[in-house]
Amino acid sequence: MNRTDGPGPGGFDAATVAKDFPLLGREVNGRPIVYLDSAASSQKPTAVLDAMREYDETTHANVHRGVYAIAEEATRRFEEARIEVGRFIGARVPDREVVFTKNATEAINLVAHAWGRTHLRAGDAVVLTEMEHHANIVPWQMLAAERGIELRWLPVDEQGRLVLDDLDRLLDGARLLGVTVMSNVLGTLNPVSRLAAAAHAAGAVVVADACQSVPHLPTDVTALGADFVAFSAHKMLGPTGIGVLWGRDELLAELPPFLGGGEMILDVRKEGFTPNDIPWRFEAGTPPITEAVGLGAAVGYLRHLGMEAVRHHDLHLTRYALAALDERFGTDLTVFGPPEAAARGGVISFALGDLHPHDISQILDEYGVCVRAGHHCAKPLMRRLGVTATARASFAPYSDESDVDALVEALAAAVRFFA
Ligand SMILES: Cc1ncc(COP(=O)(O)O)c(C=O)c1O
């Protein structure tokens, strides 16, 4: 990336931040990389890469088993990472409420299996929004097919916001509400605490998909008001292979296991097994230990940046990008989602003239600009928007105005190419 040094608004210096990310130093097609696909997966700072390497080189052993020194140290590092993550999201009981999963998708599947199969019966309703990622749709559709559950949908308006006019009717008789905190397509920030209050009043529990919000905004699960919150490490500067399910202690404690095997039991006899306490009850088999250390380091890194500062920077950059795109392309470019930056996080999906998003992405790649093109695992939303795909640029703390400028120039080149 070609960057000018110096702090941006609020003292946040994305150019300095970017220097912590080795991958951002590489070139693509002879040009400095401009990575604008952090909503799909973010890059990792040296602090995360070093923590994982240091753990593997000095400490690695399996956790919760060995009574020798490095096994105990590995267990301590793994459990410390859990507490780091729990504190980062405002968990009241971090050592019990944070479950490590493979990713956010598995976290939501865990809720569908363990909570859904013990609480939902034929005729019960589950309410989802039209802007959910497939990860918060398909597990409920699978359960609906198996149990005869009714799925209801909170609609999305022309500006990419949830329509709440019919909320009470939709929630009437519902047992669960699934809602994304921030849309991975529209960037929309949803009023989750208000929705959670309404859902609770109707007797429903709330599953919040926080995949996109945790990397962009301060997160306080208590203020959010949800009962379960899912997110993935690889979107918040951490490694792939690990995700998180946060659940309220009392709710998790009454749930049966999800997967069976080692780690999740207290005892096994020929006649049956006694499940472990939470959170280990939900962590069958050897967990992602190195990845937990990496996630702990990612949380430490974000904490050091300060999530208020990260949000401030994200908002500034979103505002800058919306203005720059509008100034250069006017009505030829359609941005999906709320027009005002304050209502969204740093994700911008757009259509440019009649160019296909895949063509846009391919031309942009020639300029080193990485954006996502496709349905973003949100096909019901694509149908609602009347498109099959969009191009999407998304930000992280290492993104800055120079990335947006490069995007705008590369888009102008795409327009010339296809003219
Ligand atoms: C809003 C949202 N939910 C869920 C997911 C699924 O995340 P993962 O593939 O890490 O399970 C994503 C990933 O794109 C997402 O953006």
The ligand as an ORCA input file, in Angstrom:
! r2SCAN-3c Opt
* xyz 0 1
  C     -22.290    -12.014      9.213
  C     -21.572    -13.322      9.071
  N     -22.015    -14.390      9.750
  C     -21.409    -15.584      9.690
  C     -20.304    -15.763      8.908
  C     -19.673    -17.125      8.870
  O     -18.369    -17.074      9.372
  P     -17.473    -18.386      9.315
  O     -17.395    -18.775      7.872
  O     -16.164    -17.951      9.869
  O     -18.153    -19.409     10.138
  C     -19.808    -14.701      8.161
  C     -18.643    -14.881      7.264
  O     -18.578    -14.298      6.200
  C     -20.446    -13.442      8.263
  O     -20.008    -12.378      7.585
*
